[in-house]
Amino acid sequence: MTTPFPVNKALDIIGGKWRPQVYCTLEDGPRRFSEIQRAIPDVSRKVLTDQLRELEQLGMVRRIDYSTEKQLHVEYSLTEEALSLQPAMKALCSWGETRDE
Amino acid sequence: MTTPFPVNKALDIIGGKWRPQVYCTLEDGPRRFSEIQRAIPDVSRKVLTDQLRELEQLGMVRRIDYSTEKQLHVEYSLTEEALSLQPAMKALCSWGETRDE
């Protein structure tokens, strides 16, 4: 198997319908599941759960459980690895904004 | 239908297995079909033909036919629109290079 092309390696991780939106939602800091879901109205609970788990396994998202006996409190945030992708995401975002339909 | 997310708009155009490689092959200047095919050994003739046609329809690639009666000579090059995506592609490329398997 030839080594995957570097751009493809990045797109395999951050491509797809939902990951860019999850990424941009977490760019401004840690969020709870319900906050992420509110920011991406079209995504279902199950799909968002799967995407967050995959991004966690890929080392892109950190999941921290602050829950107490009384209260469930889990937060998701971007890892340093993910934050180092910010220049590319910002460039893709501004380029995408200039594209008319 | 909600307006597509800007990053997704960009990824719809430049994502996928072959487009990043076609893009990077044309980054250094116009190329003939055979040169592109040589630069991407795994791609079939048909897939490369389709990808170039789609990129042309998307306004990302320009196809210029210099053929004469004696000789077939067609060149492909990136449009200004495509070149404006270079910062994003370079950032994706360098990030992808840092990703170990």
N, CA and C atoms of all chains as a GROMACS GRO file, in nm:
protein
  606
    1MET      N    1   0.086  -0.116   0.000
    1MET     CA    2   0.000   0.000   0.000
    1MET      C    3   0.092   0.123   0.000
    2THR      N    4   0.076   0.214  -0.096
    2THR     CA    5   0.162   0.334  -0.099
    2THR      C    6   0.126   0.421   0.022
    3THR      N    7   0.225   0.494   0.072
    3THR     CA    8   0.194   0.579   0.188
    3THR      C    9   0.093   0.684   0.144
    4PRO      N   10  -0.010   0.706   0.225
    4PRO     CA   11  -0.111   0.802   0.184
    4PRO      C   12  -0.051   0.941   0.167
    5PHE      N   13  -0.100   1.013   0.072
    5PHE     CA   14  -0.059   1.149   0.040
    5PHE      C   15  -0.088   1.236   0.163
    6PRO      N   16   0.005   1.325   0.207
    6PRO     CA   17  -0.015   1.403   0.332
    6PRO      C   18  -0.150   1.475   0.337
    7VAL      N   19  -0.191   1.537   0.225
    7VAL     CA   20  -0.319   1.610   0.228
    7VAL      C   21  -0.432   1.511   0.254
    8ASN      N   22  -0.422   1.393   0.194
    8ASN     CA   23  -0.527   1.293   0.216
    8ASN      C   24  -0.530   1.246   0.361
    9LYS      N   25  -0.410   1.236   0.422
    9LYS     CA   26  -0.405   1.196   0.563
    9LYS      C   27  -0.483   1.298   0.646
   10ALA      N   28  -0.462   1.426   0.618
   10ALA     CA   29  -0.532   1.531   0.693
   10ALA      C   30  -0.683   1.524   0.663
   11LEU      N   31  -0.717   1.507   0.537
   11LEU     CA   32  -0.860   1.506   0.500
   11LEU      C   33  -0.931   1.382   0.554
   12ASP      N   34  -0.857   1.271   0.566
   12ASP     CA   35  -0.918   1.150   0.625
   12ASP      C   36  -0.962   1.178   0.769
   13ILE      N   37  -0.891   1.270   0.835
   13ILE     CA   38  -0.920   1.299   0.976
   13ILE      C   39  -1.024   1.409   0.990
   14ILE      N   40  -1.010   1.511   0.908
   14ILE     CA   41  -1.097   1.627   0.931
   14ILE      C   42  -1.203   1.644   0.823
   15GLY      N   43  -1.202   1.553   0.725
   15GLY     CA   44  -1.303   1.562   0.619
   15GLY      C   45  -1.436   1.505   0.665
   16GLY      N   46  -1.528   1.498   0.568
   16GLY     CA   47  -1.660   1.443   0.600
   16GLY      C   48  -1.759   1.555   0.630
   17LYS      N   49  -1.885   1.517   0.643
   17LYS     CA   50  -1.992   1.617   0.656
   17LYS      C   51  -1.988   1.687   0.791
   18TRP      N   52  -1.959   1.614   0.899
   18TRP     CA   53  -1.982   1.671   1.032
   18TRP      C   54  -1.855   1.718   1.102
   19ARG      N   55  -1.742   1.653   1.072
   19ARG     CA   56  -1.621   1.684   1.149
   19ARG      C   57  -1.578   1.830   1.138
   20PRO      N   58  -1.585   1.891   1.018
   20PRO     CA   59  -1.547   2.033   1.014
   20PRO      C   60  -1.635   2.119   1.105
   21GLN      N   61  -1.764   2.083   1.112
   21GLN     CA   62  -1.855   2.164   1.196
   21GLN      C   63  -1.828   2.139   1.344
   22VAL      N   64  -1.799   2.014   1.381
   22VAL     CA   65  -1.765   1.984   1.521
   22VAL      C   66  -1.637   2.059   1.556
   23TYR      N   67  -1.539   2.053   1.466
   23TYR     CA   68  -1.411   2.122   1.487
   23TYR      C   69  -1.433   2.271   1.512
   24CYS      N   70  -1.508   2.334   1.422
   24CYS     CA   71  -1.526   2.481   1.434
   24CYS      C   72  -1.606   2.516   1.559
   25THR      N   73  -1.696   2.427   1.602
   25THR     CA   74  -1.773   2.453   1.724
   25THR      C   75  -1.682   2.450   1.846
   26LEU      N   76  -1.580   2.366   1.843
   26LEU     CA   77  -1.491   2.352   1.960
   26LEU      C   78  -1.373   2.447   1.954
   27GLU      N   79  -1.360   2.520   1.843
   27GLU     CA   80  -1.244   2.608   1.827
   27GLU      C   81  -1.237   2.715   1.936
   28ASP      N   82  -1.354   2.759   1.983
   28ASP     CA   83  -1.353   2.870   2.080
   28ASP      C   84  -1.346   2.821   2.224
   29GLY      N   85  -1.329   2.690   2.244
   29GLY     CA   86  -1.313   2.642   2.380
   29GLY      C   87  -1.401   2.521   2.409
   30PRO      N   88  -1.384   2.462   2.527
   30PRO     CA   89  -1.458   2.340   2.563
   30PRO      C   90  -1.609   2.361   2.556
   31ARG      N   91  -1.676   2.256   2.514
   31ARG     CA   92  -1.824   2.264   2.504
   31ARG      C   93  -1.885   2.134   2.560
   32ARG      N   94  -2.006   2.144   2.608
   32ARG     CA   95  -2.078   2.024   2.650
   32ARG      C   96  -2.150   1.966   2.529
   33PHE      N   97  -2.188   1.840   2.537
   33PHE     CA   98  -2.253   1.773   2.424
   33PHE      C   99  -2.372   1.854   2.375
   34SER      N  100  -2.457   1.898   2.468
   34SER     CA  101  -2.579   1.970   2.429
   34SER      C  102  -2.546   2.102   2.357
   35GLU      N  103  -2.435   2.164   2.396
   35GLU     CA  104  -2.395   2.290   2.330
   35GLU      C  105  -2.350   2.263   2.186
   36ILE      N  106  -2.278   2.152   2.169
   36ILE     CA  107  -2.231   2.118   2.033
   36ILE      C  108  -2.352   2.084   1.946
   37GLN      N  109  -2.444   2.008   2.004
   37GLN     CA  110  -2.563   1.968   1.928
   37GLN      C  111  -2.645   2.091   1.889
   38ARG      N  112  -2.655   2.188   1.977
   38ARG     CA  113  -2.731   2.311   1.946
   38ARG      C  114  -2.661   2.390   1.834
   39ALA      N  115  -2.528   2.383   1.831
   39ALA     CA  116  -2.453   2.459   1.729
   39ALA      C  117  -2.462   2.394   1.592
   40ILE      N  118  -2.498   2.265   1.589
   40ILE     CA  119  -2.508   2.192   1.460
   40ILE      C  120  -2.646   2.128   1.452
   41PRO      N  121  -2.747   2.210   1.423
   41PRO     CA  122  -2.886   2.163   1.435
   41PRO      C  123  -2.918   2.038   1.352
   42ASP      N  124  -2.849   2.017   1.239
   42ASP     CA  125  -2.887   1.904   1.152
   42ASP      C  126  -2.834   1.770   1.200
   43VAL      N  127  -2.740   1.771   1.292
   43VAL     CA  128  -2.677   1.644   1.330
   43VAL      C  129  -2.761   1.569   1.433
   44SER      N  130  -2.771   1.435   1.415
   44SER     CA  131  -2.848   1.356   1.513
   44SER      C  132  -2.760   1.326   1.634
   45ARG      N  133  -2.825   1.289   1.745
   45ARG     CA  134  -2.752   1.258   1.868
   45ARG      C  135  -2.652   1.144   1.846
   46LYS      N  136  -2.700   1.041   1.774
   46LYS     CA  137  -2.614   0.923   1.753
   46LYS      C  138  -2.492   0.958   1.668
   47VAL      N  139  -2.516   1.034   1.558
   47VAL     CA  140  -2.406   1.067   1.469
   47VAL      C  141  -2.303   1.154   1.543
   48LEU      N  142  -2.354   1.249   1.623
   48LEU     CA  143  -2.262   1.336   1.696
   48LEU      C  144  -2.180   1.255   1.798
   49THR      N  145  -2.248   1.160   1.864
   49THR     CA  146  -2.178   1.075   1.962
   49THR      C  147  -2.066   0.998   1.892
   50ASP      N  148  -2.098   0.940   1.776
   50ASP     CA  149  -1.996   0.862   1.701
   50ASP      C  150  -1.880   0.951   1.656
   51GLN      N  151  -1.914   1.070   1.605
   51GLN     CA  152  -1.809   1.158   1.552
   51GLN      C  153  -1.714   1.201   1.666
   52LEU      N  154  -1.773   1.234   1.781
   52LEU     CA  155  -1.689   1.277   1.894
   52LEU      C  156  -1.600   1.162   1.940
   53ARG      N  157  -1.655   1.039   1.940
   53ARG     CA  158  -1.574   0.924   1.984
   53ARG      C  159  -1.459   0.900   1.885
   54GLU      N  160  -1.491   0.908   1.754
   54GLU     CA  161  -1.386   0.887   1.652
   54GLU      C  162  -1.277   0.995   1.662
   55LEU      N  163  -1.322   1.121   1.682
   55LEU     CA  164  -1.225   1.231   1.692
   55LEU      C  165  -1.139   1.214   1.817
   56GLU      N  166  -1.199   1.157   1.921
   56GLU     CA  167  -1.123   1.132   2.045
   56GLU      C  168  -1.018   1.024   2.018
   57GLN      N  169  -1.059   0.918   1.948
   57GLN     CA  170  -0.966   0.808   1.916
   57GLN      C  171  -0.853   0.857   1.823
   58LEU      N  172  -0.882   0.956   1.741
   58LEU     CA  173  -0.782   1.010   1.649
   58LEU      C  174  -0.690   1.112   1.718
   59GLY      N  175  -0.718   1.137   1.847
   59GLY     CA  176  -0.635   1.231   1.920
   59GLY      C  177  -0.667   1.376   1.890
   60MET      N  178  -0.784   1.401   1.837
   60MET     CA  179  -0.821   1.538   1.799
   60MET      C  180  -0.910   1.604   1.905
   61VAL      N  181  -0.982   1.523   1.979
   61VAL     CA  182  -1.075   1.578   2.081
   61VAL      C  183  -1.041   1.514   2.216
   62ARG      N  184  -1.049   1.598   2.319
   62ARG     CA  185  -1.030   1.548   2.456
   62ARG      C  186  -1.167   1.551   2.525
   63ARG      N  187  -1.200   1.440   2.593
   63ARG     CA  188  -1.328   1.431   2.664
   63ARG      C  189  -1.297   1.432   2.814
   64ILE      N  190  -1.351   1.529   2.888
   64ILE     CA  191  -1.326   1.533   3.032
   64ILE      C  192  -1.459   1.523   3.107
   65ASP      N  193  -1.462   1.428   3.199
   65ASP     CA  194  -1.585   1.402   3.276
   65ASP      C  195  -1.575   1.467   3.414
   66TYR      N  196  -1.656   1.574   3.432
   66TYR     CA  197  -1.656   1.646   3.560
   66TYR      C  198  -1.775   1.605   3.646
   67SER      N  199  -1.842   1.496   3.603
   67SER     CA  200  -1.970   1.461   3.669
   67SER      C  201  -1.950   1.435   3.818
   68THR      N  202  -2.055   1.468   3.893
   68THR     CA  203  -2.058   1.435   4.037
   68THR      C  204  -2.176   1.338   4.056
   69GLU      N  205  -2.195   1.294   4.177
   69GLU     CA  206  -2.310   1.203   4.199
   69GLU      C  207  -2.441   1.270   4.160
   70LYS      N  208  -2.443   1.400   4.183
   70LYS     CA  209  -2.568   1.471   4.157
   70LYS      C  210  -2.584   1.513   4.011
   71GLN      N  211  -2.472   1.540   3.949
   71GLN     CA  212  -2.486   1.606   3.819
   71GLN      C  213  -2.390   1.550   3.714
   72LEU      N  214  -2.446   1.522   3.596
   72LEU     CA  215  -2.365   1.475   3.483
   72LEU      C  216  -2.304   1.598   3.417
   73HIS      N  217  -2.169   1.595   3.401
   73HIS     CA  218  -2.105   1.713   3.338
   73HIS      C  219  -1.984   1.666   3.260
   74VAL      N  220  -1.997   1.656   3.126
   74VAL     CA  221  -1.886   1.612   3.041
   74VAL      C  222  -1.854   1.723   2.942
   75GLU      N  223  -1.727   1.751   2.923
   75GLU     CA  224  -1.689   1.856   2.829
   75GLU      C  225  -1.595   1.799   2.723
   76TYR      N  226  -1.608   1.856   2.603
   76TYR     CA  227  -1.522   1.817   2.490
   76TYR      C  228  -1.439   1.937   2.449
   77SER      N  229  -1.313   1.913   2.417
   77SER     CA  230  -1.228   2.025   2.370
   77SER      C  231  -1.129   1.973   2.267
   78LEU      N  232  -1.073   2.065   2.190
   78LEU     CA  233  -0.974   2.026   2.088
   78LEU      C  234  -0.840   2.002   2.157
   79THR      N  235  -0.766   1.904   2.111
   79THR     CA  236  -0.631   1.878   2.163
   79THR      C  237  -0.532   1.973   2.093
   80GLU      N  238  -0.408   1.975   2.141
   80GLU     CA  239  -0.306   2.060   2.077
   80GLU      C  240  -0.289   2.017   1.931
   81GLU      N  241  -0.291   1.886   1.909
   81GLU     CA  242  -0.278   1.831   1.773
   81GLU      C  243  -0.386   1.892   1.683
   82ALA      N  244  -0.507   1.896   1.734
   82ALA     CA  245  -0.618   1.950   1.655
   82ALA      C  246  -0.600   2.101   1.635
   83LEU      N  247  -0.559   2.169   1.741
   83LEU     CA  248  -0.542   2.315   1.730
   83LEU      C  249  -0.434   2.351   1.628
   84SER      N  250  -0.338   2.260   1.608
   84SER     CA  251  -0.231   2.291   1.510
   84SER      C  252  -0.285   2.285   1.367
   85LEU      N  253  -0.407   2.238   1.354
   85LEU     CA  254  -0.470   2.232   1.220
   85LEU      C  255  -0.548   2.361   1.190
   86GLN      N  256  -0.551   2.452   1.288
   86GLN     CA  257  -0.633   2.573   1.274
   86GLN      C  258  -0.599   2.656   1.149
   87PRO      N  259  -0.471   2.676   1.118
   87PRO     CA  260  -0.442   2.755   0.997
   87PRO      C  261  -0.509   2.697   0.872
   88ALA      N  262  -0.503   2.564   0.860
   88ALA     CA  263  -0.563   2.501   0.741
   88ALA      C  264  -0.715   2.518   0.744
   89MET      N  265  -0.775   2.500   0.861
   89MET     CA  266  -0.921   2.510   0.869
   89MET      C  267  -0.968   2.652   0.841
   90LYS      N  268  -0.895   2.749   0.895
   90LYS     CA  269  -0.932   2.890   0.870
   90LYS      C  270  -0.920   2.922   0.721
   91ALA      N  271  -0.813   2.871   0.658
   91ALA     CA  272  -0.792   2.898   0.515
   91ALA      C  273  -0.903   2.830   0.433
   92LEU      N  274  -0.939   2.708   0.469
   92LEU     CA  275  -1.047   2.638   0.398
   92LEU      C  276  -1.179   2.714   0.416
   93CYS      N  277  -1.201   2.762   0.539
   93CYS     CA  278  -1.325   2.833   0.572
   93CYS      C  279  -1.335   2.961   0.489
   94SER      N  280  -1.229   3.040   0.486
   94SER     CA  281  -1.240   3.167   0.411
   94SER      C  282  -1.251   3.141   0.262
   95TRP      N  283  -1.184   3.037   0.215
   95TRP     CA  284  -1.196   3.004   0.072
   95TRP      C  285  -1.338   2.958   0.040
   96GLY      N  286  -1.394   2.877   0.130
   96GLY     CA  287  -1.530   2.825   0.108
   96GLY      C  288  -1.632   2.938   0.107
   97GLU      N  289  -1.605   3.041   0.191
   97GLU     CA  290  -1.699   3.155   0.197
   97GLU      C  291  -1.700   3.233   0.067
   98THR      N  292  -1.588   3.230  -0.006
   98THR     CA  293  -1.584   3.308  -0.132
   98THR      C  294  -1.650   3.231  -0.246
   99ARG      N  295  -1.675   3.102  -0.222
   99ARG     CA  296  -1.733   3.022  -0.330
   99ARG      C  297  -1.883   3.044  -0.333
  100ASP      N  298  -1.932   3.100  -0.448
  100ASP     CA  299  -2.078   3.106  -0.456
  100ASP      C  300  -2.128   2.971  -0.506
  101GLU      N  301  -2.250   2.946  -0.491
  101GLU     CA  302  -2.307   2.811  -0.525
  101GLU      C  303  -2.287   2.778  -0.670
  102MET      N  304  -3.296   2.326   0.254
  102MET     CA  305  -3.161   2.276   0.271
  102MET      C  306  -3.076   2.390   0.330
  103THR      N  307  -3.011   2.363   0.444
  103THR     CA  308  -2.931   2.469   0.505
  103THR      C  309  -2.810   2.495   0.416
  104THR      N  310  -2.760   2.621   0.419
  104THR     CA  311  -2.644   2.651   0.334
  104THR      C  312  -2.528   2.566   0.385
  105PRO      N  313  -2.455   2.504   0.290
  105PRO     CA  314  -2.345   2.418   0.334
  105PRO      C  315  -2.241   2.500   0.410
  106PHE      N  316  -2.182   2.440   0.507
  106PHE     CA  317  -2.078   2.499   0.591
  106PHE      C  318  -1.959   2.532   0.502
  107PRO      N  319  -1.897   2.653   0.515
  107PRO     CA  320  -1.789   2.693   0.422
  107PRO      C  321  -1.678   2.589   0.408
  108VAL      N  322  -1.637   2.529   0.520
  108VAL     CA  323  -1.528   2.431   0.511
  108VAL      C  324  -1.575   2.312   0.426
  109ASN      N  325  -1.702   2.275   0.445
  109ASN     CA  326  -1.754   2.162   0.366
  109ASN      C  327  -1.759   2.197   0.217
  110LYS      N  328  -1.792   2.325   0.188
  110LYS     CA  329  -1.795   2.366   0.047
  110LYS      C  330  -1.656   2.347  -0.014
  111ALA      N  331  -1.554   2.384   0.060
  111ALA     CA  332  -1.417   2.369   0.009
  111ALA      C  333  -1.383   2.221  -0.004
  112LEU      N  334  -1.417   2.144   0.097
  112LEU     CA  335  -1.381   2.001   0.095
  112LEU      C  336  -1.459   1.925  -0.012
  113ASP      N  337  -1.581   1.971  -0.043
  113ASP     CA  338  -1.657   1.906  -0.152
  113ASP      C  339  -1.582   1.920  -0.285
  114ILE      N  340  -1.506   2.030  -0.295
  114ILE     CA  341  -1.437   2.057  -0.421
  114ILE      C  342  -1.298   1.992  -0.423
  115ILE      N  343  -1.228   2.001  -0.312
  115ILE     CA  344  -1.088   1.956  -0.316
  115ILE      C  345  -1.067   1.826  -0.236
  116GLY      N  346  -1.173   1.773  -0.178
  116GLY     CA  347  -1.159   1.648  -0.102
  116GLY      C  348  -1.156   1.528  -0.194
  117GLY      N  349  -1.156   1.411  -0.131
  117GLY     CA  350  -1.157   1.288  -0.210
  117GLY      C  351  -1.016   1.233  -0.227
  118LYS      N  352  -1.007   1.113  -0.281
  118LYS     CA  353  -0.878   1.043  -0.288
  118LYS      C  354  -0.782   1.107  -0.388
  119TRP      N  355  -0.832   1.152  -0.502
  119TRP     CA  356  -0.740   1.190  -0.610
  119TRP      C  357  -0.722   1.339  -0.627
  120ARG      N  358  -0.823   1.420  -0.591
  120ARG     CA  359  -0.814   1.564  -0.623
  120ARG      C  360  -0.696   1.632  -0.554
  121PRO      N  361  -0.670   1.600  -0.425
  121PRO     CA  362  -0.552   1.666  -0.366
  121PRO      C  363  -0.424   1.637  -0.444
  122GLN      N  364  -0.414   1.513  -0.492
  122GLN     CA  365  -0.290   1.476  -0.565
  122GLN      C  366  -0.284   1.543  -0.702
  123VAL      N  367  -0.400   1.553  -0.768
  123VAL     CA  368  -0.403   1.623  -0.898
  123VAL      C  369  -0.367   1.770  -0.874
  124TYR      N  370  -0.425   1.828  -0.768
  124TYR     CA  371  -0.399   1.969  -0.735
  124TYR      C  372  -0.249   1.991  -0.714
  125CYS      N  373  -0.189   1.908  -0.629
  125CYS     CA  374  -0.048   1.928  -0.595
  125CYS      C  375   0.042   1.905  -0.717
  126THR      N  376  -0.001   1.817  -0.807
  126THR     CA  377   0.078   1.793  -0.929
  126THR      C  378   0.076   1.915  -1.019
  127LEU      N  379  -0.035   1.988  -1.020
  127LEU     CA  380  -0.048   2.106  -1.109
  127LEU      C  381   0.000   2.234  -1.043
  128GLU      N  382   0.037   2.226  -0.915
  128GLU     CA  383   0.076   2.346  -0.842
  128GLU      C  384   0.199   2.414  -0.903
  129ASP      N  385   0.286   2.335  -0.960
  129ASP     CA  386   0.411   2.393  -1.012
  129ASP      C  387   0.400   2.436  -1.158
  130GLY      N  388   0.278   2.428  -1.213
  130GLY     CA  389   0.264   2.476  -1.351
  130GLY      C  390   0.188   2.378  -1.438
  131PRO      N  391   0.159   2.419  -1.564
  131PRO     CA  392   0.079   2.336  -1.653
  131PRO      C  393   0.145   2.199  -1.677
  132ARG      N  394   0.061   2.098  -1.689
  132ARG     CA  395   0.111   1.961  -1.714
  132ARG      C  396   0.025   1.894  -1.821
  133ARG      N  397   0.088   1.802  -1.895
  133ARG     CA  398   0.012   1.721  -1.990
  133ARG      C  399  -0.048   1.603  -1.916
  134PHE      N  400  -0.148   1.541  -1.977
  134PHE     CA  401  -0.217   1.428  -1.912
  134PHE      C  402  -0.116   1.321  -1.869
  135SER      N  403  -0.027   1.287  -1.960
  135SER     CA  404   0.070   1.179  -1.931
  135SER      C  405   0.161   1.216  -1.814
  136GLU      N  406   0.193   1.343  -1.802
  136GLU     CA  407   0.279   1.387  -1.690
  136GLU      C  408   0.205   1.374  -1.556
  137ILE      N  409   0.076   1.409  -1.559
  137ILE     CA  410  -0.004   1.399  -1.436
  137ILE      C  411  -0.016   1.252  -1.397
  138GLN      N  412  -0.044   1.169  -1.498
  138GLN     CA  413  -0.061   1.025  -1.470
  138GLN      C  414   0.068   0.965  -1.413
  139ARG      N  415   0.182   1.010  -1.466
  139ARG     CA  416   0.311   0.958  -1.415
  139ARG      C  417   0.332   1.002  -1.270
  140ALA      N  418   0.284   1.121  -1.237
  140ALA     CA  419   0.305   1.174  -1.101
  140ALA      C  420   0.213   1.106  -0.999
  141ILE      N  421   0.105   1.041  -1.049
  141ILE     CA  422   0.011   0.974  -0.958
  141ILE      C  423  -0.005   0.830  -1.006
  142PRO      N  424   0.095   0.745  -0.977
  142PRO     CA  425   0.100   0.610  -1.036
  142PRO      C  426  -0.025   0.525  -1.010
  143ASP      N  427  -0.093   0.545  -0.898
  143ASP     CA  428  -0.206   0.456  -0.866
  143ASP      C  429  -0.335   0.491  -0.940
  144VAL      N  430  -0.343   0.606  -1.001
  144VAL     CA  431  -0.470   0.648  -1.062
  144VAL      C  432  -0.486   0.587  -1.201
  145SER      N  433  -0.610   0.541  -1.232
  145SER     CA  434  -0.632   0.486  -1.367
  145SER      C  435  -0.659   0.600  -1.464
  146ARG      N  436  -0.645   0.568  -1.594
  146ARG     CA  437  -0.664   0.669  -1.699
  146ARG      C  438  -0.806   0.727  -1.692
  147LYS      N  439  -0.902   0.634  -1.671
  147LYS     CA  440  -1.043   0.679  -1.671
  147LYS      C  441  -1.072   0.770  -1.551
  148VAL      N  442  -1.022   0.730  -1.433
  148VAL     CA  443  -1.048   0.809  -1.312
  148VAL      C  444  -0.984   0.946  -1.327
  149LEU      N  445  -0.861   0.951  -1.379
  149LEU     CA  446  -0.793   1.079  -1.396
  149LEU      C  447  -0.868   1.167  -1.496
  150THR      N  448  -0.916   1.106  -1.603
  150THR     CA  449  -0.994   1.182  -1.702
  150THR      C  450  -1.118   1.243  -1.638
  151ASP      N  451  -1.190   1.162  -1.559
  151ASP     CA  452  -1.311   1.212  -1.492
  151ASP      C  453  -1.278   1.324  -1.393
  152GLN      N  454  -1.172   1.302  -1.313
  152GLN     CA  455  -1.137   1.402  -1.211
  152GLN      C  456  -1.100   1.536  -1.276
  153LEU      N  457  -1.023   1.530  -1.385
  153LEU     CA  458  -0.983   1.653  -1.454
  153LEU      C  459  -1.106   1.724  -1.512
  154ARG      N  460  -1.199   1.644  -1.566
  154ARG     CA  461  -1.320   1.706  -1.624
  154ARG      C  462  -1.402   1.772  -1.513
  155GLU      N  463  -1.418   1.703  -1.400
  155GLU     CA  464  -1.496   1.760  -1.288
  155GLU      C  465  -1.430   1.887  -1.235
  156LEU      N  466  -1.296   1.882  -1.222
  156LEU     CA  467  -1.224   2.000  -1.170
  156LEU      C  468  -1.236   2.117  -1.268
  157GLU      N  469  -1.243   2.083  -1.397
  157GLU     CA  470  -1.261   2.187  -1.498
  157GLU      C  471  -1.400   2.250  -1.483
  158GLN      N  472  -1.502   2.163  -1.465
  158GLN     CA  473  -1.640   2.214  -1.450
  158GLN      C  474  -1.654   2.297  -1.322
  159LEU      N  475  -1.574   2.267  -1.223
  159LEU     CA  476  -1.580   2.340  -1.096
  159LEU      C  477  -1.498   2.469  -1.102
  160GLY      N  478  -1.435   2.494  -1.217
  160GLY     CA  479  -1.358   2.617  -1.232
  160GLY      C  480  -1.222   2.610  -1.164
  161MET      N  481  -1.174   2.490  -1.137
  161MET     CA  482  -1.046   2.476  -1.067
  161MET      C  483  -0.931   2.447  -1.163
  162VAL      N  484  -0.963   2.386  -1.276
  162VAL     CA  485  -0.859   2.349  -1.373
  162VAL      C  486  -0.895   2.407  -1.509
  163ARG      N  487  -0.792   2.453  -1.580
  163ARG     CA  488  -0.809   2.506  -1.715
  163ARG      C  489  -0.746   2.405  -1.811
  164ARG      N  490  -0.817   2.373  -1.916
  164ARG     CA  491  -0.767   2.278  -2.017
  164ARG      C  492  -0.742   2.355  -2.145
  165ILE      N  493  -0.616   2.354  -2.192
  165ILE     CA  494  -0.585   2.426  -2.316
  165ILE      C  495  -0.533   2.325  -2.420
  166ASP      N  496  -0.595   2.333  -2.538
  166ASP     CA  497  -0.563   2.238  -2.645
  166ASP      C  498  -0.472   2.307  -2.746
  167TYR      N  499  -0.344   2.265  -2.749
  167TYR     CA  500  -0.246   2.324  -2.842
  167TYR      C  501  -0.223   2.233  -2.962
  168SER      N  502  -0.316   2.133  -2.976
  168SER     CA  503  -0.290   2.031  -3.079
  168SER      C  504  -0.283   2.092  -3.218
  169THR      N  505  -0.201   2.030  -3.303
  169THR     CA  506  -0.195   2.067  -3.445
  169THR      C  507  -0.242   1.942  -3.523
  170GLU      N  508  -0.245   1.955  -3.656
  170GLU     CA  509  -0.285   1.837  -3.735
  170GLU      C  510  -0.192   1.720  -3.708
  171LYS      N  511  -0.067   1.755  -3.685
  171LYS     CA  512   0.033   1.647  -3.671
  171LYS      C  513   0.038   1.594  -3.529
  172GLN      N  514   0.014   1.683  -3.434
  172GLN     CA  515   0.046   1.641  -3.296
  172GLN      C  516  -0.062   1.682  -3.195
  173LEU      N  517  -0.099   1.584  -3.111
  173LEU     CA  518  -0.195   1.610  -3.004
  173LEU      C  519  -0.120   1.673  -2.887
  174HIS      N  520  -0.169   1.789  -2.839
  174HIS     CA  521  -0.097   1.854  -2.728
  174HIS      C  522  -0.198   1.930  -2.642
  175VAL      N  523  -0.235   1.870  -2.527
  175VAL     CA  524  -0.332   1.933  -2.436
  175VAL      C  525  -0.264   1.955  -2.302
  176GLU      N  526  -0.284   2.072  -2.244
  176GLU     CA  527  -0.225   2.100  -2.113
  176GLU      C  528  -0.332   2.137  -2.011
  177TYR      N  529  -0.305   2.098  -1.887
  177TYR     CA  530  -0.396   2.130  -1.777
  177TYR      C  531  -0.322   2.221  -1.679
  178SER      N  532  -0.395   2.319  -1.626
  178SER     CA  533  -0.331   2.407  -1.527
  178SER      C  534  -0.436   2.452  -1.425
  179LEU      N  535  -0.388   2.498  -1.310
  179LEU     CA  536  -0.481   2.546  -1.206
  179LEU      C  537  -0.528   2.686  -1.243
  180THR      N  538  -0.654   2.715  -1.215
  180THR     CA  539  -0.707   2.850  -1.238
  180THR      C  540  -0.669   2.939  -1.120
  181GLU      N  541  -0.695   3.070  -1.132
  181GLU     CA  542  -0.667   3.161  -1.020
  181GLU      C  543  -0.748   3.117  -0.898
  182GLU      N  544  -0.871   3.078  -0.923
  182GLU     CA  545  -0.959   3.031  -0.814
  182GLU      C  546  -0.890   2.917  -0.737
  183ALA      N  547  -0.836   2.825  -0.811
  183ALA     CA  548  -0.770   2.709  -0.749
  183ALA      C  549  -0.643   2.753  -0.676
  184LEU      N  550  -0.568   2.843  -0.738
  184LEU     CA  551  -0.442   2.889  -0.676
  184LEU      C  552  -0.469   2.962  -0.545
  185SER      N  553  -0.589   3.022  -0.535
  185SER     CA  554  -0.620   3.094  -0.410
  185SER      C  555  -0.644   2.996  -0.293
  186LEU      N  556  -0.650   2.868  -0.328
  186LEU     CA  557  -0.667   2.765  -0.223
  186LEU      C  558  -0.532   2.716  -0.173
  187GLN      N  559  -0.424   2.765  -0.232
  187GLN     CA  560  -0.291   2.714  -0.199
  187GLN      C  561  -0.256   2.723  -0.050
  188PRO      N  562  -0.287   2.836   0.018
  188PRO     CA  563  -0.253   2.841   0.161
  188PRO      C  564  -0.316   2.725   0.240
  189ALA      N  565  -0.442   2.695   0.207
  189ALA     CA  566  -0.510   2.585   0.278
  189ALA      C  567  -0.444   2.451   0.245
  190MET      N  568  -0.413   2.430   0.118
  190MET     CA  569  -0.355   2.302   0.077
  190MET      C  570  -0.217   2.283   0.139
  191LYS      N  571  -0.139   2.390   0.142
  191LYS     CA  572  -0.004   2.380   0.201
  191LYS      C  573  -0.015   2.351   0.350
  192ALA      N  574  -0.112   2.415   0.416
  192ALA     CA  575  -0.129   2.393   0.560
  192ALA      C  576  -0.175   2.249   0.585
  193LEU      N  577  -0.267   2.199   0.503
  193LEU     CA  578  -0.313   2.060   0.518
  193LEU      C  579  -0.197   1.964   0.495
  194CYS      N  580  -0.115   1.996   0.394
  194CYS     CA  581  -0.002   1.910   0.357
  194CYS      C  582   0.098   1.902   0.472
  195SER      N  583   0.135   2.017   0.527
  195SER     CA  584   0.237   2.012   0.634
  195SER      C  585   0.178   1.945   0.758
  196TRP      N  586   0.050   1.965   0.784
  196TRP     CA  587  -0.010   1.898   0.900
  196TRP      C  588  -0.014   1.747   0.878
  197GLY      N  589  -0.050   1.708   0.757
  197GLY     CA  590  -0.057   1.565   0.725
  197GLY      C  591   0.079   1.498   0.738
  198GLU      N  592   0.184   1.573   0.703
  198GLU     CA  593   0.320   1.517   0.711
  198GLU      C  594   0.360   1.491   0.856
  199THR      N  595   0.304   1.568   0.949
  199THR     CA  596   0.343   1.549   1.090
  199THR      C  597   0.265   1.433   1.152
  200ARG      N  598   0.161   1.388   1.082
  200ARG     CA  599   0.080   1.281   1.140
  200ARG      C  600   0.149   1.149   1.116
  201ASP      N  601   0.186   1.078   1.227
  201ASP     CA  602   0.241   0.944   1.202
  201ASP      C  603   0.121   0.849   1.192
  202GLU      N  604   0.142   0.736   1.138
  202GLU     CA  605   0.030   0.641   1.111
  202GLU      C  606  -0.038   0.596   1.239
   0.00000   0.00000   0.00000
